[in-house]
Amino acid sequence: MDRMKKIVLFLEWGSILGLLGCGLWVFLWTPLEISQGFPQKIMYLHVPTVIIAYLAFFVVFVYSIAYLWKRELMFDQMAKASAEVGLVFCALVLITGAIWGKPIWGTYWAWWDVRLVTTLLLFLIFMGYFLLRMSINDRDKEARLAAVLGIIGCLDIPIIHKSIEWAKGRTLHQPSTFFKVETGEINPSISDVLSDPLPVAIFFMLTLYLYLLLLRYQIEKHQDELYQLLAETQD
């Protein structure tokens, strides 16, 4: 077994066992939050998926710039793999947010909520990212146009992040539970017993992202190698 396979296997089982352990911790040993009750527990899934979605699209941003600069196919393969994984996590953000919102806000969705709409926009941009890729046959042209769209799409992330401050009442979301909005200073507004599982959940969600990223990257790499071989045999 080569080194990459060992790393992928380690990340796979680490993420599975770690997230299972986090689930047991949250549902069996973490007390109910006073104001929200049981629905608050979805925070331990929702918040990590938000962070990992941001990370995945930031990786797209970095590797897209790298591809436009160096024109090396590996950079595009990594950007494409991270975009695909990020799209899955972004879908989870929207789904878990809606599930959490129903018992707390009384609705699954509000079109006037700036954060909800900008997050949906991010999801749609990266849906378009893959539709663009599927519509172009030239590999280099596909990579170049996708890189541009990936960079533009990632610019929506700071808008999502700052939307609560800019919304001025046009949002159902509360300010950050863990940071002071004005200064960015860490200042949790929930007790340690409720906040302690969250960084652990984020860590193991990160291992899941890395596992899926490497898996998808390997698939993209082998797929491009296969297309290259087919092209050479047809010449």
SULLIN-V207741 format. One record per pair of residues at least 4 apart in sequence whose C-alpha atoms are under 7 Angstrom apart, sorted by sequence separation. I is the first residue (numbers start at 1). J is the second residue. If there is no record, write none. Layout:
I/J + I/J
//
This chain:
1/5 + 2/6 + 3/7 + 4/8 + 5/9 + 6/10 + 7/11 + 8/12 + 9/13 + 10/14 + 11/15 + 12/16 + 13/17 + 14/18 + 15/19 + 16/20 + 17/21 + 18/22 + 19/23 + 20/24 + 21/25 + 22/26 + 23/27 + 24/28 + 25/29 + 26/30 + 33/37 + 36/40 + 42/46 + 43/47 + 44/48 + 45/49 + 46/50 + 47/51 + 48/52 + 49/53 + 50/54 + 51/55 + 52/56 + 53/57 + 54/58 + 55/59 + 56/60 + 57/61 + 58/62 + 59/63 + 60/64 + 61/65 + 62/66 + 63/67 + 64/68 + 65/69 + 66/70 + 67/71 + 73/77 + 74/78 + 75/79 + 76/80 + 77/81 + 78/82 + 79/83 + 80/84 + 81/85 + 82/86 + 83/87 + 84/88 + 85/89 + 86/90 + 87/91 + 88/92 + 89/93 + 90/94 + 91/95 + 92/96 + 93/97 + 94/98 + 95/99 + 96/100 + 97/101 + 98/102 + 100/104 + 101/105 + 102/106 + 113/117 + 114/118 + 115/119 + 116/120 + 117/121 + 118/122 + 119/123 + 120/124 + 121/125 + 122/126 + 123/127 + 124/128 + 125/129 + 126/130 + 127/131 + 128/132 + 129/133 + 130/134 + 131/135 + 132/136 + 138/142 + 139/143 + 140/144 + 141/145 + 142/146 + 143/147 + 144/148 + 145/149 + 146/150 + 147/151 + 148/152 + 149/153 + 150/154 + 151/155 + 156/160 + 157/161 + 158/162 + 159/163 + 162/166 + 163/167 + 167/171 + 176/180 + 180/184 + 190/194 + 191/195 + 192/196 + 197/201 + 198/202 + 199/203 + 200/204 + 201/205 + 202/206 + 203/207 + 204/208 + 205/209 + 206/210 + 207/211 + 208/212 + 209/213 + 210/214 + 211/215 + 212/216 + 213/217 + 214/218 + 215/219 + 216/220 + 217/221 + 218/222 + 219/223 + 220/224 + 221/225 + 222/226 + 223/227 + 224/228 + 225/229 + 226/230 + 227/231 + 228/232 + 229/233 + 230/234 + 231/235 + 1/6 + 25/30 + 32/37 + 67/72 + 101/106 + 102/107 + 176/181 + 179/184 + 180/185 + 190/195 + 32/38 + 101/107 + 102/108 + 111/117 + 136/142 + 175/181 + 179/185 + 180/186 + 33/40 + 101/108 + 164/171 + 179/186 + 180/187 + 67/75 + 178/186 + 179/187 + 66/75 + 67/76 + 99/108 + 133/142 + 164/173 + 178/187 + 179/188 + 98/108 + 178/188 + 64/75 + 98/109 + 164/175 + 177/188 + 178/189 + 63/75 + 64/76 + 177/189 + 63/76 + 133/146 + 132/146 + 26/41 + 63/78 + 64/79 + 63/79 + 129/146 + 60/79 + 59/79 + 129/149 + 129/150 + 60/82 + 59/82 + 60/83 + 57/82 + 56/82 + 57/83 + 56/83 + 125/153 + 56/85 + 57/86 + 56/86 + 122/153 + 53/86 + 90/123 + 122/156 + 53/89 + 87/123 + 52/89 + 53/90 + 87/126 + 49/89 + 119/160 + 118/160 + 49/92 + 50/93 + 49/93 + 115/160 + 46/93 + 115/163 + 114/163 + 115/164 + 46/96 + 46/97 + 114/167 + 114/170 + 115/171 + 113/170 + 114/171 + 42/100 + 112/170 + 113/171 + 113/172 + 39/100 + 76/143 + 36/104 + 68/144 + 65/147 + 64/147 + 64/150 + 64/151 + 61/150 + 60/150 + 61/151 + 61/154 + 58/154 + 57/154 + 54/157 + 85/212 + 85/213 + 82/213 + 81/213 + 81/216 + 81/217 + 78/217 + 77/217 + 77/220 + 77/221 + 48/201 + 44/198 + 48/202 + 52/206 + 44/201 + 48/205 + 30/193 + 30/194 + 26/197 + 22/197 + 22/201 + 19/201 + 19/204 + 18/204 + 15/204 + 15/205 + 15/207 + 15/208 + 11/207 + 12/208 + 11/208 + 12/211 + 11/211 + 8/211 + 8/214
//
